[in-house]
Amino acid sequence: MEINIWYYLIILEKLNIPLGVITKILTVHLVKPPIYNNSHYAIVLRNPIKRAISAFNWRFKLVVTDQIQKNRFQNEYSILAKYENLNNLAERLYIGNELDKKVANDFQKIHHLKENISFYLMPLLDKINKDQIFAVFVCENLNEDIREILGVDNKSNVHKNDDPIPEYKKTLSDSGYKNLKRYLSYDYNCIKKAFELKNIKLSSYNKLII
């Protein structure tokens, strides 16, 4: 069972931590977040590689397998069909030590891969101060984080995909993993920055950077 949670950012206006009144909640998804001086931010992070695998597989299902969104984005169908799984794409990202710009361009044309962690958090994390970060939730520990930070038990499954995904679509070769981690370096830098600002638990941080 795959849980498809890619990235969300929540902006809490005029929040009196810890139990004050929230006058407005804005969720940010697929657009750059606005940068406010008088708001607090709740950030949801996921391991960049796991997130990329999940996003590729979800787009493949909607665009190629089910063809529900076959024509939604130009060239996305042909690119997904061409590579078939993220590992095939990742293995071709670099030729020797050089980025293959054509393959990188294909990567950027896949919905949800283009809108990665750094898409949301750059330049946000450099523009707000650490006191504006209300919380950082880690998808790999989501229920535990919700319980510890908000004091409630999460009983719902969000973006639950009931269709089984073949194991080969969820794994990377050594070269695919190495290339993808290199390509997503800005995502990892954002996670490090969030860790420095909010002091994410080390156990959670380690799950994000592997």
C-alpha positions in Angstrom: 0.0 0.0 0.0 1.6 3.3 -1.1 0.8 6.6 0.6 1.4 9.4 -1.9 2.2 12.5 0.1 4.5 14.8 -1.9 4.7 18.1 -0.2 2.5 20.6 1.5 3.2 23.8 3.2 0.7 25.4 5.6 0.7 29.1 6.5 -0.9 30.0 9.8 -1.7 33.7 10.2 -1.6 35.5 13.6 -0.9 32.3 15.5 -0.4 32.6 19.2 1.8 29.6 20.0 1.0 27.2 21.5 -2.8 27.6 22.0 -3.8 30.9 20.5 -6.3 31.8 17.9 -5.6 31.0 14.2 -7.3 33.6 12.1 -6.5 32.0 8.7 -5.0 28.8 7.4 -3.5 28.7 3.9 -2.3 25.5 2.3 0.2 25.8 -0.5 0.5 23.1 -3.1 2.0 23.3 -6.7 2.6 27.1 -6.4 5.4 29.1 -4.8 4.5 30.0 -1.2 4.0 33.7 -0.4 6.5 35.1 2.1 4.9 37.0 5.0 6.5 38.7 7.9 3.6 38.2 10.4 2.7 34.5 9.7 3.9 31.1 10.8 4.7 28.2 8.6 4.0 24.4 9.1 6.2 22.5 6.7 5.7 18.8 5.7 8.8 17.1 4.4 9.5 13.8 2.8 12.7 12.0 1.9 13.5 13.5 -1.6 14.2 10.2 -3.3 11.1 8.5 -1.8 9.1 11.5 -2.8 10.4 11.4 -6.4 9.7 7.7 -6.7 6.2 8.2 -5.4 5.5 11.2 -7.7 6.8 9.4 -10.8 4.7 6.3 -10.1 1.6 8.4 -9.4 2.0 10.3 -12.6 2.6 7.1 -14.5 -0.6 5.7 -13.2 -2.7 8.7 -14.0 -1.1 9.5 -17.4 0.0 6.2 -18.9 -1.8 3.3 -17.1 -5.2 4.9 -16.6 -4.8 7.7 -19.1 -7.0 10.0 -17.0 -4.6 12.8 -17.5 -2.9 11.7 -20.7 -3.1 15.1 -22.4 -3.0 17.3 -19.4 0.6 18.4 -19.8 2.5 18.6 -23.1 4.9 15.7 -23.7 4.4 14.2 -20.2 2.8 11.1 -21.6 5.6 10.4 -24.1 8.3 11.0 -21.5 6.7 8.7 -18.9 6.2 6.0 -21.4 9.7 6.4 -22.7 11.4 5.8 -19.3 8.7 3.5 -17.7 10.2 3.9 -14.2 12.2 6.5 -12.3 15.3 4.3 -12.2 15.6 4.4 -16.0 15.4 8.2 -15.9 17.8 8.5 -13.0 20.5 6.3 -14.5 20.6 8.6 -17.6 20.8 11.9 -15.7 24.5 12.1 -16.0 27.0 11.1 -18.6 30.3 10.6 -16.7 30.4 13.7 -14.5 28.2 15.9 -16.8 24.5 16.4 -16.4 22.6 15.3 -19.5 20.5 18.4 -20.1 18.0 16.6 -22.3 17.3 14.0 -19.7 17.1 16.7 -17.0 14.7 18.6 -19.2 12.5 15.4 -19.4 12.6 15.2 -15.6 11.3 18.8 -15.3 8.4 18.1 -17.6 6.9 15.4 -15.2 4.3 16.9 -12.9 5.2 16.8 -9.2 8.8 16.0 -10.0 9.3 19.6 -11.2 7.6 20.9 -8.1 10.1 19.5 -5.7 11.1 20.4 -2.1 13.4 23.3 -3.2 10.6 24.6 -5.5 8.6 25.4 -2.3 11.4 26.2 0.2 13.7 28.4 -1.9 13.9 31.2 -1.2 11.3 30.9 1.7 13.8 29.5 4.3 16.2 32.4 3.6 13.5 35.0 4.0 11.7 34.0 7.2 13.1 33.7 10.7 13.2 30.5 12.7 10.4 31.8 15.1 8.0 31.8 12.1 8.3 28.0 11.6 5.5 26.6 13.8 6.5 23.0 13.0 8.1 20.7 10.6 6.3 17.4 10.0 8.2 14.4 8.5 6.1 12.1 6.3 8.1 9.1 7.4 7.0 9.8 11.0 3.8 11.7 10.2 1.4 10.2 12.7 4.0 10.4 15.5 4.8 14.0 14.6 1.1 15.0 14.6 0.6 13.4 18.0 3.7 15.1 19.5 3.2 18.5 18.0 -0.6 18.9 17.8 -1.6 16.4 20.6 -4.1 14.5 18.5 -4.2 11.1 16.9 -4.3 11.0 13.1 -6.8 8.4 12.0 -7.1 9.2 8.3 -5.0 8.1 5.3 -4.4 11.0 2.8 -3.7 10.3 -0.9 -3.9 6.6 -0.4 -3.3 4.6 -3.5 -4.9 1.1 -3.4 -3.3 -0.1 -6.6 -0.2 -2.3 -5.9 3.0 -0.9 -7.4 5.6 -3.5 -8.7 8.7 -3.6 -6.7 11.0 -2.7 -9.6 9.2 0.7 -9.9 10.0 1.5 -6.3 13.7 0.7 -6.3 16.8 2.3 -7.7 20.1 0.9 -8.8 23.3 2.2 -7.2 23.9 4.5 -10.1 20.3 5.6 -10.2 20.3 6.4 -6.5 23.6 8.3 -6.7 22.5 10.3 -9.8 19.2 11.2 -8.3 20.6 12.2 -4.9 23.1 14.5 -6.8 20.4 15.9 -9.0 18.2 16.7 -6.0 21.0 18.3 -4.0 19.0 21.5 -3.6 16.2 19.5 -1.9 18.7 18.1 0.6 20.1 21.5 1.2 16.6 22.8 2.1 16.1 19.9 4.5 19.4 20.8 6.2 18.3 24.4 6.4 15.0 23.4 7.9 16.8 21.2 10.4 19.0 24.1 11.5 16.1 26.5 11.9 13.6 24.2 13.7 15.8 21.5 15.3 14.0 18.5 13.7 14.6 15.3 15.7 17.8 13.7 14.6 16.0 10.4 14.0 13.6 12.1 11.6 16.3 14.1 9.9 18.3 10.9 9.2 15.3 9.4 7.5 15.1 12.5 5.3 18.6 12.6 4.1 19.4 9.0 3.3 
